[in-house]
Structures are given as C-alpha cells and as structure tokens.
Amino acid sequence: MSPTLSPRRPAIIFIFITVTLDVLAMGLVIPVLPPLIAGFRPDQAEGAALYGLFVTVFAVVQFVAAPILGSLSDRFGRRPVILLSNLGLGLDYILMALAQTLPLLLIGRVLSGITSASIATANAYIADVTPPDKRAESFGLLGAAFSLGFILGPAAGGLLGSIDPRMPFWVAAALSLANFCYGYFVLPESLPTERRAAFAWRRANPFASLQWLKRTPGVLGLASVSFLSALAHVVFPATFVLYAYHRYGWDERTVGLTLAFAGVLSAIVQGGLVRKIVPRLGERRALLTGLTLAAIGFVGYGSASSGPMLWLVMPILALWGLANPSLQAIVTRRVGTDEQGRLQGSMAGVVAIAGIVGPYTFTHVYATGIRLDVPGAGFYLAAVLLAIAAVLAERVSRT
C-alpha cells in the first residue's frame, strides 16, 4: 500500500475524487431501482411496501458492517478498506444488472450495504488529514462530493434507464471498478502505523459501538441529533421517486433531472457556503440554522401541489447542508486520533438504524397519505423530526 501522505490539500482532493466517483455510481441507479423492484407487484401500494423492505435490508446490513469497517480502518488503515469496498461495489452492480428475480436483487442490495458502508471510513480519512478548526470546511467538501455525484448520477441514470432499465447498473459497475483502479494507484494512506489501534470483534460489533457512544462524554447526544436528521432524510430514498410519479406524473427523466438540481443546490451549499457561513456563525449556530431551515423546507415539499412549486422550495431545504459538516466537526473533537474510524463507524451505525426503521415508517405513511389524499404526509413527518433534532442540538452542543 502507498505510504501516508502528509500534505492536507492533496489528500482531501484524492478522497474528494474517490467519493465523487463512488456516489456517482450509486446515483445512477436511483431513478430505476424503485420502479424496478416495485414492478414485481401489480398494486402500487404493495410495490411501495416491497421497495421499503429492500431499503430496510440495506440499512440492516450497513448497521452491522459500518462499525466493523470503521474499526478495521483504525487497525489496517483507511486505504485498504476504501479500495476493497469499491471493488466489491463494482462486482455487485454487475450482479444486479444480470438479476432477473427478486432474491438475486435482494442479494445485490445486501452486498451493496456492506460495500457502501465504507463512507464512514472516508469521514475518518478527512478527520485524519484536517486540523479540528478546518474540519467543517473539509466535511463540507466531502458533502459537495456527494452532491456532485448526485448531480450527474441520477440525471444520467434517468436518461440511461429510459433506454434500458439495466443499463445504469452496467455503467455504475464500470465507474466503481474505475474508482478502485484510481484509488489503487493514486489514493494515499492517511493513518500512520503508529496511530493505529488494535482490532477486537467484541468492540467492533454494532451493539458494542452503541454502548461506546453512550460511554464517550458528549457524543451520544450528538449521535441522537444525527439519527433524527438521518431518519428525516430517509423520506427521499424511501418515497420521493414514487411520490413524484404519483403526484406530478413525472417520468424517469424528469425525476433524474430534479434530483440533479437538488445535487447542484447541495453542492453550492456544502462546497461553497459552508466555508463562508460556518466561520461567521460558528459550528453550533450553523448546525441549528441548517436543521431549522430544513424543517421549513420539508413543510414546503409536502405542500407543493405542482412540480414548479417544489422546485421553488428546494433552495430552502438545500441549506440543510450547513448542519452535517458542523455536526461532524463538533463530534470529531470529542475522541482521540486513534478512534476516528470507530467514531465514524459508530455514527454510521446510528444512521443505519434510521435506515432500518425509516423505510417502513415513511412508505406506510406515504401509502396512508395517498389513501387520505395527503400525499405529502411523509415530508410533514420529516419536518417534525428535524424540529425535534434542532431542539436537542441546541442543548447538547452548548459545551
């Protein structure tokens, strides 16, 4: 493996490109995966529930895998974990491109859950190479990498899916395998040997990681804020595509372009506004501002009766991007350098719990909302969750 790279800026550029390619591959399949899975059932409500089951399984696997991968990265370094995950993700997309039955698609989602859990390792990588006072900006750039991937991915996925529903999977596989090759030859290691920690299964299992969060001073409350925020975010992968098809009559292309527009707004906030606003407001107030504006934005999403109205509300919700970089910057200060991987793995496990309970909750709220002629019910629930998160964050981020 490559030696550790000391300069901060080149290391961030490397991980930025790696995450962008990884998320781009994921974004390609977003417009086609929900209707592909739901298409195995003739009834729309049953199809939505089936897709919710797939999302739940994905989250359960991430809940188990993320703390393990985080601890492994503390022991063996970030680079091998990221590389092996990219390789596995590429092979998994090939499997899903070939799958013609629900069981094979389910196996594909299980493998995706394992390999995509390495995102926590990318967060630990950023903490390794960035001083505490610059972490909000760096985590904002990492968020911009996500956004950039989702700008191009869903738009391209919608266009490719209109030609052949399986084509996005093949392109995603090619990108993931290219990302593995890029990382193998270019991505440096960020964690020196002398800063690595021993690995123990009893510490790496997901339930032990939750206990560790509870024992670490000041971390559990921030993890709870992250959980509520992640739970609110589940409304998008669980219902947005189905919601847009039902309420606005959109096709794959329009959904893809709308998600790309959301990615542009998010990239502007996290890649540009975070580094300007967070130093002025401070990390704590930026966190509270992002959560509050997101709650307002979700009310607008649920109330938008037409596509243009939804597009007008999207910039408000995009300011949610101020919250996560600030939260990450705050929480990374509360553990040592040899436990950043464990921290990020444990935080990812908390997010995965949101992914476990969220799909069932939001798909059923969505289905109930359709029956009651309140199609935006899921977005209203997300607004309530973020309002609670803002109140909690105000309390736990004081010190």
C-alpha positions in Angstrom: 0.0 0.0 0.0 1.1 3.6 -0.6 2.8 5.5 2.3 1.0 8.1 4.3 0.6 11.4 2.6 1.2 14.4 4.8 0.0 17.5 2.9 -3.6 18.2 3.8 -4.8 19.7 0.5 -3.7 16.8 -1.9 -5.1 14.2 0.5 -8.5 15.9 0.5 -8.5 16.2 -3.3 -7.8 12.5 -3.6 -10.7 11.5 -1.2 -13.0 14.0 -2.9 -12.5 12.4 -6.3 -12.9 8.9 -4.8 -16.1 9.7 -3.0 -17.5 11.6 -6.1 -17.0 8.6 -8.3 -18.4 6.3 -5.7 -21.6 8.4 -5.2 -21.9 8.9 -9.0 -22.2 5.1 -9.4 -24.8 5.0 -6.6 -26.8 7.9 -8.1 -27.0 6.2 -11.5 -29.4 3.5 -10.2 -31.6 5.8 -8.1 -34.2 6.6 -10.8 -34.5 3.0 -11.9 -34.2 0.9 -8.8 -37.5 1.8 -7.1 -39.8 1.1 -10.1 -37.7 -2.0 -11.0 -38.4 -3.5 -7.5 -41.9 -2.2 -7.2 -42.7 -3.6 -10.7 -42.7 -7.1 -9.3 -46.0 -6.3 -7.7 -49.1 -5.1 -9.7 -50.5 -2.9 -6.9 -48.8 0.5 -6.3 -49.1 0.3 -2.5 -47.7 -3.2 -2.4 -44.9 -2.2 -4.7 -44.0 0.7 -2.4 -44.0 -1.6 0.6 -41.8 -4.1 -1.2 -39.3 -1.3 -2.0 -39.4 -0.2 1.6 -38.4 -3.8 2.6 -35.4 -3.7 0.3 -34.3 -0.3 1.7 -34.7 -1.7 5.2 -32.5 -4.7 4.5 -29.9 -2.4 3.0 -29.8 -0.4 6.2 -29.6 -3.5 8.5 -26.5 -4.6 6.6 -25.0 -1.2 7.0 -25.8 -1.2 10.7 -23.7 -4.4 11.1 -21.0 -3.6 8.6 -20.2 0.1 9.3 -18.7 -0.3 12.8 -16.7 -3.3 11.7 -15.2 -1.4 8.7 -14.6 1.6 10.9 -12.6 -0.5 13.4 -10.8 -2.3 10.6 -9.7 1.1 9.2 -8.3 2.0 12.6 -6.3 -1.2 12.6 -5.2 -1.5 9.0 -5.6 2.0 7.6 -8.3 3.8 5.6 -6.9 3.0 2.1 -7.4 -0.9 2.0 -11.0 -0.6 3.4 -11.9 2.0 0.8 -10.3 0.1 -2.1 -11.9 -3.3 -1.2 -15.3 -1.6 -0.8 -15.0 0.0 -4.3 -14.1 -3.4 -5.8 -16.9 -5.1 -4.1 -19.4 -2.5 -5.1 -18.4 -2.8 -8.8 -18.9 -6.5 -8.8 -22.2 -6.1 -7.0 -23.6 -3.8 -9.7 -22.8 -6.4 -12.3 -24.8 -8.9 -10.3 -27.8 -6.6 -10.1 -27.5 -5.8 -13.8 -27.9 -9.6 -14.5 -30.5 -10.3 -11.8 -33.9 -11.3 -13.1 -35.5 -12.4 -9.9 -36.3 -10.7 -6.6 -34.0 -13.0 -4.5 -31.0 -12.0 -6.7 -31.8 -8.3 -6.4 -32.1 -8.8 -2.7 -28.6 -10.4 -2.5 -27.4 -7.4 -4.5 -28.8 -5.0 -2.0 -27.1 -6.9 0.8 -23.7 -6.7 -0.9 -24.3 -3.0 -1.6 -25.0 -2.4 2.0 -21.7 -4.0 3.0 -19.5 -2.2 0.4 -21.1 1.2 0.7 -20.6 1.2 4.5 -17.1 2.4 3.7 -18.4 6.0 3.5 -17.7 6.2 7.3 -14.1 5.4 6.5 -14.0 8.4 4.2 -15.2 10.6 7.0 -12.4 9.2 9.2 -9.9 9.9 6.4 -11.0 13.6 6.5 -10.5 13.7 10.2 -7.0 12.2 9.9 -5.7 14.9 7.5 -7.6 18.0 8.7 -7.0 20.1 11.8 -10.1 20.5 14.1 -10.7 24.1 13.2 -10.9 23.3 9.4 -13.0 20.1 9.7 -16.3 21.8 9.0 -15.0 23.1 5.7 -13.5 19.7 4.8 -16.6 17.8 5.7 -18.5 20.3 3.6 -16.3 19.5 0.6 -17.0 15.8 1.3 -20.7 16.6 1.2 -20.1 18.5 -2.0 -18.6 15.3 -3.4 -21.8 13.5 -2.6 -23.8 16.3 -4.2 -21.6 16.3 -7.4 -22.2 12.6 -7.7 -25.9 13.0 -7.4 -25.9 15.9 -9.9 -24.6 13.7 -12.7 -25.7 10.3 -11.4 -29.5 10.5 -11.3 -29.7 12.6 -14.4 -27.6 10.1 -16.4 -29.4 7.2 -14.7 -32.8 8.6 -15.7 -31.6 9.0 -19.3 -30.0 5.6 -19.5 -33.0 4.0 -17.7 -35.3 5.3 -20.4 -33.3 3.3 -22.9 -32.8 0.2 -20.9 -33.6 -0.2 -17.1 -30.5 -2.4 -16.7 -28.0 0.0 -18.4 -27.4 2.2 -15.3 -26.2 -0.8 -13.4 -23.6 -1.6 -16.0 -22.4 2.0 -16.1 -22.3 2.1 -12.3 -20.2 -1.1 -12.2 -17.7 0.4 -14.7 -17.4 3.6 -12.5 -16.9 1.6 -9.3 -14.2 -0.6 -10.8 -12.5 2.5 -12.3 -12.7 4.1 -8.9 -10.9 1.0 -7.5 -8.2 1.3 -10.1 -7.8 5.1 -9.4 -7.5 4.5 -5.7 -5.1 1.7 -6.1 -2.6 3.8 -8.0 -3.3 7.3 -6.5 -5.1 7.3 -3.2 -2.6 7.6 -0.3 -2.9 6.3 3.2 -4.0 8.8 5.8 -3.4 6.9 9.1 0.2 6.3 10.1 1.1 3.0 11.6 2.0 4.5 15.0 -1.6 5.9 15.3 -3.4 2.7 14.6 -5.4 0.8 17.2 -5.8 -2.9 17.9 -8.9 -4.6 16.4 -11.2 -6.7 18.6 -14.6 -8.2 17.4 -16.1 -7.5 20.8 -15.5 -3.8 20.3 -16.4 -3.7 16.6 -19.9 -5.3 16.7 -22.7 -2.8 16.2 -24.2 -3.1 19.7 -20.9 -2.6 21.4 -20.4 0.5 19.2 -23.7 1.9 20.5 -22.5 1.3 24.1 -19.3 3.0 23.3 -21.2 6.1 22.1 -23.0 6.2 25.4 -19.8 5.9 27.4 -17.9 8.6 25.5 -18.7 12.0 27.0 -20.7 14.4 24.9 -21.1 12.0 21.9 -24.4 10.3 22.5 -26.5 13.5 22.3 -24.8 14.5 19.0 -25.3 11.0 17.7 -29.0 11.3 18.5 -29.2 14.5 16.5 -27.5 12.7 13.6 -30.1 9.9 14.0 -33.1 12.2 13.8 -31.6 14.0 10.8 -30.8 10.8 9.0 -34.3 9.4 9.8 -35.8 12.5 8.2 -33.6 12.1 5.2 -34.9 8.6 4.6 -38.1 10.1 3.2 -36.2 10.7 0.0 -34.9 7.2 -0.9 -38.0 5.6 0.5 -40.7 7.7 -1.2 -39.5 10.6 -3.4 -39.5 8.7 -6.7 -42.8 7.1 -6.0 -44.2 10.5 -4.8 -43.1 12.3 -7.9 -44.5 9.7 -10.2 -47.9 9.7 -8.3 -48.4 13.4 -7.5 -46.8 15.1 -10.5 -46.9 12.3 -13.1 -43.2 12.6 -13.8 -41.2 10.1 -15.8 -37.6 8.8 -15.1 -36.0 11.6 -17.0 -37.8 14.4 -15.0 -37.1 12.7 -11.7 -33.4 12.3 -12.6 -33.1 16.0 -13.6 -34.9 17.1 -10.4 -32.5 15.1 -8.3 -29.6 16.6 -10.3 -31.0 20.1 -9.5 -31.1 19.1 -5.8 -27.5 18.0 -6.1 -26.4 21.3 -7.6 -28.0 23.2 -4.7 -26.5 20.9 -2.2 -23.0 21.3 -3.8 -23.3 25.1 -3.7 -24.2 25.0 0.0 -21.6 22.4 1.1 -18.9 23.2 -1.3 -19.1 27.0 -1.1 -21.4 28.4 1.5 -20.2 26.1 4.4 -16.7 27.6 4.4 -18.1 31.2 4.4 -21.1 30.8 6.7 -19.8 28.4 9.4 -16.8 30.6 10.4 -19.1 33.5 10.8 -21.9 31.8 12.6 -19.8 29.2 14.4 -20.4 25.5 14.1 -23.1 25.4 16.8 -25.3 28.1 15.3 -24.7 26.8 11.8 -25.9 23.4 12.9 -29.1 24.9 14.4 -29.7 27.1 11.4 -29.4 24.1 9.0 -31.8 21.9 10.9 -34.4 24.7 11.3 -34.4 25.7 7.6 -34.6 22.0 6.7 -37.8 21.6 8.8 -39.3 24.6 7.0 -38.2 23.2 3.6 -39.9 19.8 4.3 -43.2 21.6 5.0 -42.8 23.2 1.6 -42.1 19.9 0.0 -45.3 18.3 1.4 -47.4 21.4 0.5 -46.1 21.8 -3.1 -49.1 20.9 -5.4 -47.0 21.1 -8.6 -43.5 20.5 -9.9 -42.6 24.2 -10.3 -43.7 24.9 -6.7 -41.5 22.0 -5.5 -38.5 23.5 -7.4 -39.0 26.9 -5.7 -38.9 25.2 -2.3 -35.7 23.2 -3.0 -33.2 26.0 -2.2 -34.6 26.3 1.3 -34.2 22.6 2.0 -30.7 22.7 0.5 -29.5 24.9 3.4 -29.8 21.7 5.4 -26.3 21.2 4.1 -25.0 23.5 6.8 -25.9 21.1 9.5 -23.9 17.9 8.9 -20.4 19.4 8.4 -20.9 21.4 11.5 -22.1 18.3 13.5 -19.1 16.3 12.2 -16.7 19.0 13.1 -18.1 19.2 16.7 -18.2 15.4 17.3 -14.7 14.6 15.9 -13.2 16.8 18.6 -14.6 14.6 21.3 -12.5 11.5 20.6 -8.8 10.8 20.0 -7.0 10.4 16.7 -6.8 6.6 17.1 -10.5 6.3 17.4 -11.8 8.4 14.5 -12.6 5.2 12.5 -14.5 3.7 15.4 -16.4 7.0 15.9 -17.4 7.3 12.2 -18.3 3.6 12.1 -20.5 4.0 15.2 -22.1 7.2 13.9 -22.8 5.3 10.6 -24.4 2.6 12.6 -26.7 5.1 14.2 -27.6 6.4 10.7 -28.2 2.8 9.6 -30.7 2.4 12.4 -32.6 5.3 10.9 -32.4 3.5 7.6 -33.9 0.4 9.2 -36.9 2.0 10.8 -37.3 4.8 8.3 -38.3 3.0 5.1 -41.1 1.0 6.8 -42.3 4.2 8.5 -42.2 6.5 5.5 -43.5 4.1 2.9 -46.5 3.3 5.2 -47.0 7.0 6.0 -46.8 7.6 2.2 -49.3 4.9 1.4 -51.7 6.1 4.1 -51.3 9.7 2.8 -52.4 8.5 -0.6 -55.5 6.9 0.8 -56.3 10.0 2.8 -55.4 12.4 -0.1 -52.5 13.8 1.8 -49.6 12.7 -0.4 -47.1 14.9 1.3 -47.6 13.3 4.7 -44.1 11.8 4.8 -42.5 15.2 4.3 -44.5 16.6 7.2 -43.3 13.9 9.4 -39.7 14.6 8.3 -40.2 18.3 9.3 -41.3 17.3 12.8 -38.3 15.1 13.2 -35.9 17.9 12.2 -37.7 20.3 14.6 -37.0 17.9 17.4 -33.4 17.5 16.3 -32.9 21.3 16.4 -34.2 21.4 19.9 -32.0 18.6 21.0 -28.9 20.0 19.2 -29.4 23.3 21.0 -29.0 21.5 24.3 -26.2 19.0 23.6 -23.9 21.3 21.6 -23.6 24.0 24.3 -20.3 22.8 25.6 
